[in-house]
């Protein structure tokens, strides 16, 4: 099952990443220590790291194993983040990142809700879920505003190398049908 390549909201366009996005991804969020704090990867120190990441994004789209979209502002086409859906059997999980300049404007929620709504509407998908670090209050708000319910805490679930060298507790969120 492959989702649409292009999604649009009134403020955003989501599209598959391209290698030409490397500079914008690097400059706008991949190197930002605050943006990457609760991600499972370290801030990029070089554009080459961003290019390697984008090669992976292009590959997984082509292989159909994951579906990352670059988030762009509809009116300017500026790359402001990324959202990814990974489909496995009857469930799909979601992850996202947004440039700090665009926090607290509802943009991450707008993108997440769009992708979640598409996924849960598919006949074979019965669960869409995501996790966030228990200290990542902004991400928890995004998931709740996007319609997900907090299910509980996954103890020692995920490494967030920018916070701790050991696995961290994460909230688990989902929407089911």
C-alpha positions in Angstrom: 0.0 0.0 0.0 1.4 3.3 -1.1 0.1 6.7 0.1 -0.2 9.6 -2.3 3.0 11.3 -3.1 1.5 14.8 -2.6 -0.7 16.0 0.2 -1.9 19.5 0.7 -3.6 21.5 3.4 -4.5 25.2 3.3 -1.0 26.1 4.5 1.2 23.1 3.6 2.3 20.9 0.8 3.8 17.5 1.6 5.9 15.8 -1.1 8.6 13.1 -1.3 12.1 14.5 -0.5 14.6 15.1 -3.3 18.3 15.5 -3.2 18.0 19.2 -4.0 16.4 19.7 -0.6 19.7 19.0 1.2 20.7 22.6 1.8 17.3 23.6 3.1 16.9 20.6 5.3 20.4 21.2 6.7 20.0 24.9 7.3 16.4 24.9 8.5 16.4 22.1 11.0 18.8 19.1 10.7 21.7 21.0 12.3 19.6 22.6 15.1 20.4 21.1 18.5 17.1 22.2 20.0 15.0 20.8 17.1 16.9 17.4 17.2 16.9 17.2 21.0 14.2 14.5 21.2 15.0 12.7 17.9 16.9 9.4 17.7 19.7 11.1 15.6 22.3 13.7 16.4 22.2 17.1 14.7 23.9 17.1 11.4 27.3 18.6 11.4 27.8 18.6 7.7 25.7 18.8 4.6 27.0 15.4 3.7 25.2 13.9 6.6 22.0 15.5 5.3 22.6 14.2 1.8 23.1 10.7 3.2 19.8 11.0 5.1 18.0 12.2 2.0 19.4 9.3 -0.1 17.8 7.0 2.5 14.5 8.9 2.2 14.5 8.6 -1.6 15.4 4.9 -1.3 12.6 4.0 1.1 10.0 5.7 -1.0 11.1 3.8 -4.0 11.2 0.5 -2.1 7.8 1.2 -0.4 9.2 0.5 3.1 8.5 4.0 4.5 7.0 7.2 3.2 8.7 10.4 4.2 7.4 13.7 3.0 9.1 17.1 3.1 6.8 19.7 4.6 6.8 22.9 2.7 4.9 26.1 3.1 2.3 26.2 0.3 2.8 29.9 -0.5 6.7 29.9 -0.6 7.7 26.2 -1.1 10.1 26.7 1.8 11.2 23.4 3.4 10.2 23.6 7.1 10.2 19.9 8.2 9.5 16.4 7.4 6.9 13.8 8.4 7.2 10.0 7.8 4.7 7.1 7.8 5.9 3.5 8.2 3.3 0.9 7.3 3.6 -2.6 8.7 0.8 -5.1 8.3 -2.3 -3.6 9.8 -0.7 -0.7 11.5 1.3 2.5 10.7 3.6 4.6 12.8 4.4 8.2 12.4 7.3 10.5 13.1 8.0 14.2 12.3 10.3 17.1 12.7 9.7 20.8 12.3 12.0 23.8 12.1 12.0 25.8 15.3 10.9 29.0 13.6 7.6 27.2 12.8 6.8 25.8 16.3 3.6 26.7 18.0 1.8 27.6 14.8 -0.2 24.3 14.4 1.8 23.3 11.4 3.0 20.0 12.8 -0.5 19.1 13.9 -1.8 20.1 10.5 0.6 17.7 8.7 0.2 14.9 11.3 -3.6 15.0 11.1 -3.6 14.9 7.3 -1.3 11.8 7.3 -3.1 10.1 10.2 -6.5 10.6 8.6 -5.3 9.2 5.3 -3.7 6.1 7.0 -6.7 5.3 9.3 -9.1 5.6 6.4 -7.3 2.7 4.5 -9.2 -0.6 4.7 -6.2 -2.6 5.9 -4.9 -0.1 8.5 -6.5 -0.5 12.0 -3.9 1.4 14.1 -1.9 4.5 13.6 0.6 5.2 16.4 3.5 7.4 17.4 5.7 7.8 20.4 7.4 10.8 22.0 9.8 11.3 24.9 7.9 11.9 28.2 9.7 15.3 28.4 8.7 16.4 24.9 5.6 18.3 25.8 5.3 20.0 22.4 5.2 16.7 20.5 2.7 15.3 23.0 0.4 18.3 22.3 0.8 17.8 18.5 -0.2 14.1 18.7 -3.2 14.9 21.0 -4.4 17.8 18.8 -4.1 15.5 15.8 -6.7 13.2 17.4 -4.5 10.5 19.0 -5.0 9.2 22.5 -2.2 8.6 25.0 -2.1 4.9 25.7 0.6 4.8 28.3 4.4 4.8 28.8 6.8 2.6 27.0 9.6 2.2 29.6 13.1 2.6 28.3 11.7 2.6 24.7 13.9 4.8 22.6 17.4 6.3 22.5 17.5 10.1 22.3 21.2 10.5 22.1 20.9 14.3 22.5 19.4 13.9 26.0 20.8 10.7 27.4 23.1 7.8 26.6 20.5 5.3 27.8 17.0 4.5 26.4 14.3 6.9 27.5 10.7 6.5 28.5 8.2 7.5 25.8 4.5 8.1 25.7 2.7 5.9 23.3 -0.2 7.5 21.3 -2.6 5.9 18.9 -5.8 6.2 16.9 -7.6 2.9 16.1 -10.7 1.7 14.3 
